[in-house]
């Protein structure tokens, strides 16, 4: 596979991941396809640069992201169950009393309890994502990869106040542009555009 192909895989994959969910009914499939394409791009970049940390760090980021998502669902449901058992709310009446203060407080508490470990996992994952993008920036001389990685980390850290979602979206845009900015040929030596970056 040529670097030109990797450029297309990564760029198109990120576009599908960022915007695929907006497509009604089949958005999930587009998002899944985007994930696969980005993984292929990361794998090929690792092989071409002989830097396995690119794929390894991105894989760790992805696993931690999945763990964070599933932990939110499990903890949220468990927290609601504890609330029901403690008499704070009744599942049978929850839909009828959705507007009641007691019910809303219980739901908000469950969301907060579930969000804390989820955000922690997302932040740790974003650290590895940042490392992967920094490695690409080092090898390809495209500083925008490193900038996108930093914004992903800031976005994960501020996700709990929602502004992080906007920052992560900006990071997606920068990462897309960075992938499409890849050269068609691999540089003969690590570029010096980002010499301070580490793997």
N, C-alpha and C positions, 0 to 999 in steps of 0.2 A: 504494500500500500504506500502511495506517495503522500507527501506532506500536504499537497493540494487536496487530497481526499480527506485527510484528517481535518483540514480547515472546514470543509463542508460538513463533515460529520458533527464536529463540535458546535459550529454555528447553528446549523439547522436543529440539532438536538436541543440546544438551549432555547431556541425560539419555540419549539414544540413544548418544552417544559414550562416556559414562562407564560405562553399564551394558549396552549392547547386546551387548558381547562376551561377556557371561555367558550369553547365550541359545545353547543347543546348535545346531550345524549352520548356522544363519542369522545368527549373531552378527555376522559380518563385514559382511553386508548392512545390518544395523541401524546399525552403526558408520559405514559409508559414507554412509548416509542422514543420519545426524547431522551429519557433516562438511558435507554439502551445505546443510543447513538453517542451520547456523551461518554459513556463508559468505553465504547469502542475507540473513541478519539483519545481518551486518557491512556488506554492500554497501548495504542500505537505510538503515542508520544513517549511513553516510558521506554518502549523498545528502540525507537529511533535515537533518543538521547542517551540510551543506556543508563537511565536514571529511574530505577524501579520505585523510588520514593513517590513519584508523581502518581502512579496508579495506586500504590499502597495507601497513601494518605487520603486520596479521594475515596477509596473503598471504605476506609475507617469512618470518614465523614458521612458516607451514605448509610452505613450500618448504625451509627449513632443517631442519625436523623430518623431512621425507621424505629429505633428503640424509643426515641423521644415521642414519636407519634403514638405508638402502641401504649406507652406508659401513660400518656394523657388519657386515652380512652379507658384503660383498665382502672386507673386511679379515680377518674371521674365517676365511673359506674359504681366502684366500690364505695366512694365517698357518699354518693347518693343513697346507697344501700344502708350505710351506717346512719345517715340522717333519718331514713325511714324507720329503722329499728329503734332509734332513740326517741321516736315520736315527733320529730321535727316536721315530717311530712308523710303523707300516705300516697303510695304509688297509685292506688285505685282512684284517688281524688285529685291527683296532680294536674290532669288536664282541665278539670273543672275549676280548680283553684289556682290556675297558672298566674293570675294577677295578684294573688294574696301576698302580702309582705313576707310572711313566714316562708312560703314556698320559694319566692324569689331569692330571699337571703340564703336559703339552703342550697339553691342552684349556684348562686354566685360563690358561695363558700367552696363548693365542690370544684368549680372551675379554677379557683385560686389555688386550692390544694393540689390539683392535677397539673397546673401550669408551672409551678415552681421546679419540680424535678425535670419536667419537659424542657424548660428553658435552659437549665443547667446542661442537659445532654446536647441540646442544640448548640450551645456556646462551645462546648468541648469539640463537637463535630466541626464547627466552623473554624476552629483553630487548625484542624487537620486540612480542611478545605483551603484555608489561607496558605498553608505550607505547600500544597500541591500547585496552586496558582503561582506562588513565588518561585517554585522550581522551574515552571514553564517560562516565566519572565526571565529568569537567569539564563536559560538555554537559548531562548529565542530573541532576547533583547527587546521584548515588548512590555514596557512598564505597566501598561494598562491591565495586564493579568494580575500583577501584584496589587494594584489599586482596587480591582474588583474583589480580590481575596480579602483585603482589609475591610471593604464595605460589607461583605458578607458577614464578617465577624461582628462588626458594629451593629448590623441589622439583627443578628441573633441576640446580641446582648440587650438590645432595646425593643425586642419584639413584644415584651409584656406591656409596653406603653403604646403599642400599635405603630408608632413612627418607624419602628424597625422594619415593618412590612414595606414601607416606601423606600427605605434605604436598600433593602434586599432587592427590590425591583430595579433600582438604579444600578445595583451590582450586576444584575442579570443583563441589563443593556450593555454595560461596559464589557462584560465577559463575552457577549455575542460579537461586539465590535472587535474585541481582541482576537477572537478565533478567526474572524474573517480577515484580520490583518496579518495572519501568519504568512510567511514567505512560501513560495512554491518549492524552494529547495532548503534543506537543512543547513544552517550555518556551519562552517567548517570548524569553528571553535565556539565555546560559550561566549555569548555577546556580553559587552561591557556596559550595557544600558542600565543594568541593575546590579552592580558588583557587590552591593552591601547585603543582598538577599542571601538567605541560607536555605538549604533544603529542609 
